[in-house]
Amino acid sequence: MTGASIFSLIAVTIGFTVLVLWVYWPSRRERLESLGEIPFDNDNNEFSEKPNE
């Protein structure tokens, strides 16, 4: 492997790790869980009713 290939591999690995840590950091848990419940929220879903036939 060339030096550029190794550097690219390390840069992508570090970037991916930082991104995953940022998303799943414990202080972000409440917001992440509330966003995960959006599909199950029927109060604000305007498309849950049957269309007029």
Biotite code that builds the C-alpha atoms (Angstrom):
import biotite.structure as struc

atoms = struc.array([
    struc.Atom([0.000, 0.000, 0.000], chain_id="A", res_id=1, res_name="MET", atom_name="CA", element="C"),
    struc.Atom([1.144, 3.475, -0.695], chain_id="A", res_id=2, res_name="THR", atom_name="CA", element="C"),
    struc.Atom([1.377, 6.195, 1.904], chain_id="A", res_id=3, res_name="GLY", atom_name="CA", element="C"),
    struc.Atom([-1.675, 7.967, 0.454], chain_id="A", res_id=4, res_name="ALA", atom_name="CA", element="C"),
    struc.Atom([-3.777, 4.797, 0.676], chain_id="A", res_id=5, res_name="SER", atom_name="CA", element="C"),
    struc.Atom([-2.873, 4.237, 4.293], chain_id="A", res_id=6, res_name="ILE", atom_name="CA", element="C"),
    struc.Atom([-3.540, 7.878, 5.145], chain_id="A", res_id=7, res_name="PHE", atom_name="CA", element="C"),
    struc.Atom([-6.940, 7.727, 3.389], chain_id="A", res_id=8, res_name="SER", atom_name="CA", element="C"),
    struc.Atom([-7.882, 4.534, 5.225], chain_id="A", res_id=9, res_name="LEU", atom_name="CA", element="C"),
    struc.Atom([-6.928, 6.017, 8.588], chain_id="A", res_id=10, res_name="ILE", atom_name="CA", element="C"),
    struc.Atom([-8.728, 9.309, 7.851], chain_id="A", res_id=11, res_name="ALA", atom_name="CA", element="C"),
    struc.Atom([-11.966, 7.568, 6.845], chain_id="A", res_id=12, res_name="VAL", atom_name="CA", element="C"),
    struc.Atom([-11.817, 5.237, 9.861], chain_id="A", res_id=13, res_name="THR", atom_name="CA", element="C"),
    struc.Atom([-11.278, 8.128, 12.278], chain_id="A", res_id=14, res_name="ILE", atom_name="CA", element="C"),
    struc.Atom([-14.009, 10.190, 10.607], chain_id="A", res_id=15, res_name="GLY", atom_name="CA", element="C"),
    struc.Atom([-16.506, 7.326, 10.805], chain_id="A", res_id=16, res_name="PHE", atom_name="CA", element="C"),
    struc.Atom([-15.653, 6.649, 14.452], chain_id="A", res_id=17, res_name="THR", atom_name="CA", element="C"),
    struc.Atom([-16.073, 10.323, 15.379], chain_id="A", res_id=18, res_name="VAL", atom_name="CA", element="C"),
    struc.Atom([-19.415, 10.464, 13.561], chain_id="A", res_id=19, res_name="LEU", atom_name="CA", element="C"),
    struc.Atom([-20.747, 7.364, 15.335], chain_id="A", res_id=20, res_name="VAL", atom_name="CA", element="C"),
    struc.Atom([-19.580, 8.640, 18.729], chain_id="A", res_id=21, res_name="LEU", atom_name="CA", element="C"),
    struc.Atom([-21.198, 12.040, 18.093], chain_id="A", res_id=22, res_name="TRP", atom_name="CA", element="C"),
    struc.Atom([-24.548, 10.504, 17.105], chain_id="A", res_id=23, res_name="VAL", atom_name="CA", element="C"),
    struc.Atom([-24.735, 7.979, 19.950], chain_id="A", res_id=24, res_name="TYR", atom_name="CA", element="C"),
    struc.Atom([-23.234, 10.144, 22.701], chain_id="A", res_id=25, res_name="TRP", atom_name="CA", element="C"),
    struc.Atom([-25.252, 9.636, 25.952], chain_id="A", res_id=26, res_name="PRO", atom_name="CA", element="C"),
    struc.Atom([-26.338, 13.281, 26.186], chain_id="A", res_id=27, res_name="SER", atom_name="CA", element="C"),
    struc.Atom([-28.054, 12.967, 22.782], chain_id="A", res_id=28, res_name="ARG", atom_name="CA", element="C"),
    struc.Atom([-30.036, 9.859, 23.769], chain_id="A", res_id=29, res_name="ARG", atom_name="CA", element="C"),
    struc.Atom([-33.315, 11.649, 24.568], chain_id="A", res_id=30, res_name="GLU", atom_name="CA", element="C"),
    struc.Atom([-33.423, 13.466, 21.233], chain_id="A", res_id=31, res_name="ARG", atom_name="CA", element="C"),
    struc.Atom([-32.438, 10.316, 19.316], chain_id="A", res_id=32, res_name="LEU", atom_name="CA", element="C"),
    struc.Atom([-35.201, 8.301, 20.989], chain_id="A", res_id=33, res_name="GLU", atom_name="CA", element="C"),
    struc.Atom([-37.808, 11.009, 20.326], chain_id="A", res_id=34, res_name="SER", atom_name="CA", element="C"),
    struc.Atom([-36.816, 11.121, 16.662], chain_id="A", res_id=35, res_name="LEU", atom_name="CA", element="C"),
    struc.Atom([-37.081, 7.336, 16.495], chain_id="A", res_id=36, res_name="GLY", atom_name="CA", element="C"),
    struc.Atom([-40.705, 7.476, 17.660], chain_id="A", res_id=37, res_name="GLU", atom_name="CA", element="C"),
    struc.Atom([-41.849, 9.826, 14.864], chain_id="A", res_id=38, res_name="ILE", atom_name="CA", element="C"),
    struc.Atom([-43.208, 7.010, 12.630], chain_id="A", res_id=39, res_name="PRO", atom_name="CA", element="C"),
    struc.Atom([-45.437, 5.811, 15.481], chain_id="A", res_id=40, res_name="PHE", atom_name="CA", element="C"),
    struc.Atom([-46.869, 9.233, 16.305], chain_id="A", res_id=41, res_name="ASP", atom_name="CA", element="C"),
    struc.Atom([-50.462, 9.196, 15.019], chain_id="A", res_id=42, res_name="ASN", atom_name="CA", element="C"),
    struc.Atom([-51.452, 12.606, 16.385], chain_id="A", res_id=43, res_name="ASP", atom_name="CA", element="C"),
    struc.Atom([-49.510, 14.559, 13.770], chain_id="A", res_id=44, res_name="ASN", atom_name="CA", element="C"),
    struc.Atom([-49.838, 12.110, 10.901], chain_id="A", res_id=45, res_name="ASN", atom_name="CA", element="C"),
    struc.Atom([-52.114, 13.712, 8.335], chain_id="A", res_id=46, res_name="GLU", atom_name="CA", element="C"),
    struc.Atom([-51.870, 10.704, 6.019], chain_id="A", res_id=47, res_name="PHE", atom_name="CA", element="C"),
    struc.Atom([-53.189, 8.132, 8.504], chain_id="A", res_id=48, res_name="SER", atom_name="CA", element="C"),
    struc.Atom([-56.818, 8.548, 7.385], chain_id="A", res_id=49, res_name="GLU", atom_name="CA", element="C"),
    struc.Atom([-58.199, 6.819, 4.328], chain_id="A", res_id=50, res_name="LYS", atom_name="CA", element="C"),
    struc.Atom([-58.545, 9.084, 1.302], chain_id="A", res_id=51, res_name="PRO", atom_name="CA", element="C"),
    struc.Atom([-62.019, 9.887, 0.039], chain_id="A", res_id=52, res_name="ASN", atom_name="CA", element="C"),
    struc.Atom([-63.121, 7.309, -2.493], chain_id="A", res_id=53, res_name="GLU", atom_name="CA", element="C"),
])
